[in-house]
Amino acid sequence: MWKSVIASLALFSSLAFAGPKVVFETTLGAFTVELDEKKAPITVANFVKYVKDGSYVGTQFHRVIPGFMAQGGGFDKDMKPVATYDPIKNEASNGLKNEVATIAMARTRNPDSATRQFFINYSDNGYLNYDDNKQKPSAGYTVFGKVTSGFKTVTDMSKVTTIKKGNYRDVPETAIIITKVTLMP
């Protein structure tokens, strides 16, 4: 019985994010992200634009907090910001949640400020979700996909020593560099 339940969950999981896949190779290993272009079309198109232009290559995971998330895509190996396209509209109300292994867009306090930085959740971070509660609304952080293989590589990032570097905290002491990014159909 459990085998059929697990098989059903695996099938549902593969259907839930039936979109393009992106393979990231890093100095710690590889992982694959499957994107949900139906629920986050603007965000996926934006992310894919950076994948296709090759500008994620050479960037690093510059903020890694065990039990929370690993953030990358915005700084080179020397912690210099990388050029961005215009910010995009926040799509956090799409129904996708900041759960373990999901990928979401980083942004400033302005909900519509996401450009190229993304993060991968290490745990269920419900407080990052969209919430239209009238008492305390939250614009949330747009989830647009999920790590479907190689999550061990992502969790290995949380085991590295982090330091403060300039104005930035939680920076891996030894940079975790994105060495290759491949868009799969």
Secondary structure, DSSP 8 states (H G I E B T S, - for coil): -HHHHHHHHHHHHHHHT-S-EEEEEETTEEEEEEE-TTT-HHHHHHHHHHHHHTTTTTEEEEEEETTTEEEEEEEETTS-B----------GGGS----TTEEEE---SSTT---S-EEEESS--GGGS-B--SSS-B----EEEEEEE-HHHHHHHTTS-EEEETTEEEEESS--BEEEEEEE-
